[in-house]
Structure formats: C-alpha cells, structure tokens
C-alpha cells in the first residue's frame, strides 16, 4: 500500500485498517492487545466535537477543559471479538477530584461509537471499584449506562467530518 492511498483514506478508515492489522498481529502472537491508538484518538475526537481544549500530558487527573474551566478526563474503550469488556483504563487518585466529569467513549471493533457518556465525578466514585494491585479505580461503562446523572452524548458524534459540536 502506498503513502498516497493512505493519505486519501478518512481517519475512520485508517483506524479500521489499523484494527485489522492488530487482529492479524495478535493472531501471529506478535502483540497481546488490540486497543491502541485509542487513547489519543478518543481525546482528539472528544475535544474537537465538544469544543474542549486538550491539555498537555503533564496535567494530572484531567485531559481537557472547557471555556468555563470545567475539567474533563477522557477515556476510550474499543470492543473487539477478543475483548468485549467495557472496563475503562485505571483512574488514578479518584478521590482527589482532579476532574469534574469523565467522558467515556466506547467503540466497536471498527471504531464506530457505541456509547458516548458524560459521567459526573460523583457517579464515577459511586460506580468505580478500587483495586490495590493497580493502585487505582476501574469503571465499567455498563455499570453507568442507566445512572440518571449520566448524560448520553452520542448525537454529538455524527459523521467523521462535520459532526455536531456542543459547548458542555
């Protein structure tokens, strides 16, 4: 495949190709996971669709802020045939309240969004479980789907180019 053909592909198409490559590499025993570059893509997507400002990697506890200074931690999860868990990556120092809301995006294996949720810190504290071996809290998206405090944001993540935007 040439660079020119890659440059003509949409972001979603590139991620889908990446996903297929990861499946093959896993089948060959080369990699153990099929989940990256999900984190960076999720942060970029959320910030661009919800008009948030992404912060540098050195920021503790949150990834982005809105114009009003509300702090957002952003996490993504990609479900695959090999791993259907909705568990997000570990949340460190949850009780320090380093974020106001957690934005959780759950993708299917083809990077299509299944869930986009704005979860208040209090709901994360209530639903997440602390695990000493990871020194942090783990949250399963399935556990917050019916929580009335959670705002479902799927409508803000339409087509790749030109999806709706919203000030939170």
C-alpha positions in Angstrom: 0.0 0.0 0.0 1.5 3.4 -1.0 1.5 6.5 1.1 -0.7 8.2 -1.5 -3.5 5.7 -0.9 -3.2 6.1 2.8 -3.5 9.9 2.6 -6.7 9.6 0.7 -8.3 7.5 3.4 -10.5 9.1 6.1 -9.4 8.9 9.8 -12.0 6.3 10.5 -10.8 4.2 7.5 -7.2 4.4 8.7 -8.3 3.3 12.2 -10.3 0.4 10.8 -7.2 -0.7 8.8 -5.1 -0.4 12.0 -7.7 -2.5 13.8 -7.4 -5.2 11.2 -3.6 -5.1 11.3 -3.7 -5.5 15.1 -6.1 -8.5 14.8 -3.6 -10.2 12.4 -0.6 -9.3 14.6 -2.4 -10.8 17.6 -3.2 -14.0 15.7 0.5 -14.3 14.9 1.4 -13.8 18.5 3.2 -10.5 17.9 1.0 -8.3 20.1 -1.2 -9.1 23.1 -3.6 -6.2 22.8 -5.8 -4.8 20.1 -6.6 -1.5 21.7 -4.1 1.3 20.7 -4.0 4.2 19.4 -7.4 4.6 21.0 -6.5 7.0 23.8 -5.1 9.7 21.6 -7.8 9.4 19.1 -10.5 9.5 21.7 -9.1 12.6 23.3 -8.8 14.4 19.9 -12.3 13.3 18.9 -13.9 14.5 22.2 -12.1 17.8 22.2 -12.9 18.6 18.6 -16.6 17.6 18.9 -17.3 19.1 22.3 -15.2 22.3 21.8 -12.8 21.4 24.6 -9.1 22.5 25.0 -6.8 19.5 25.3 -4.1 19.9 27.9 -0.5 18.6 27.9 0.4 15.1 29.1 1.8 16.5 32.3 -1.6 17.5 33.6 -2.7 15.3 36.5 -6.2 13.9 36.5 -7.8 15.6 33.6 -7.2 15.8 29.8 -9.2 18.8 28.7 -11.1 21.9 29.9 -14.0 23.9 28.5 -14.1 27.7 28.4 -15.8 27.8 31.8 -12.9 25.9 33.3 -14.8 22.6 33.9 -12.2 19.7 33.9 -12.7 16.6 31.8 -11.0 13.3 32.0 -11.4 11.4 28.7 -11.3 7.6 28.3 -12.0 5.4 25.4 -12.6 1.7 25.1 -12.7 -0.4 21.9 -14.6 -3.6 22.0 -13.3 -6.5 19.9 -14.1 -10.1 19.4 -11.2 -11.0 21.7 -12.2 -8.5 24.4 -15.7 -7.3 25.0 -15.1 -5.8 28.4 -16.4 -2.2 28.9 -13.8 -1.5 31.6 -12.0 1.8 31.1 -8.3 2.2 31.9 -7.4 2.7 35.5 -8.4 6.0 37.1 -5.7 7.2 39.5 -6.3 9.3 42.6 -10.1 9.3 42.0 -10.9 10.7 45.5 -8.6 13.7 44.9 -11.4 15.0 42.5 -8.9 16.0 39.8 -11.8 16.1 37.2 -15.4 17.3 37.2 -16.6 14.9 34.5 -15.4 11.7 32.8 -16.2 11.5 29.1 -16.3 7.8 28.2 -16.4 6.7 24.5 -17.0 3.1 23.7 -16.1 2.0 20.1 -16.9 -1.2 18.3 -14.1 -3.1 16.6 -14.5 -0.8 13.5 -14.1 2.4 15.6 -17.8 3.2 15.3 -19.1 4.8 18.5 -21.5 2.7 20.6 -21.6 4.9 23.7 -20.6 8.5 24.4 -21.2 9.4 28.0 -20.6 12.4 30.3 -20.3 11.0 33.8 -20.1 13.3 36.8 -17.3 12.7 39.2 -19.8 11.6 42.0 -21.2 8.9 39.7 -17.6 7.7 38.9 -16.8 7.5 42.6 -20.1 5.6 43.3 -19.7 3.0 40.4 -15.9 2.5 40.2 -14.1 -0.1 42.3 -10.6 0.3 43.8 -8.0 -2.3 43.1 -4.8 -2.3 45.2 -2.8 -4.2 42.6 -3.3 -1.4 40.0 -3.4 1.4 42.7 -6.5 2.9 41.2 -10.1 2.6 40.4 -11.7 0.8 37.5 -15.0 1.7 36.0 -17.1 -0.4 33.6 -19.2 1.6 31.2 -22.0 -1.0 31.5 -22.4 0.0 35.2 -23.2 3.6 34.5 -25.4 3.4 31.4 -28.7 3.7 33.4 -27.4 6.1 36.0 -29.7 9.2 35.7 -26.8 11.6 36.4 -25.0 10.4 33.2 -25.6 12.4 30.0 -25.6 10.4 26.8 -23.7 12.4 24.1 -24.0 10.1 21.1 -25.7 12.7 19.0 -22.6 14.9 19.2 -20.5 12.3 17.4 -22.1 12.1 14.0 -20.2 11.7 10.7 -16.4 12.0 10.9 -16.3 15.3 9.1 -18.9 17.7 10.2 -20.3 16.0 13.2 -22.2 18.3 15.5 -20.5 20.3 18.2 -21.7 21.4 21.6 -20.5 23.5 24.4 -20.8 21.5 27.5 
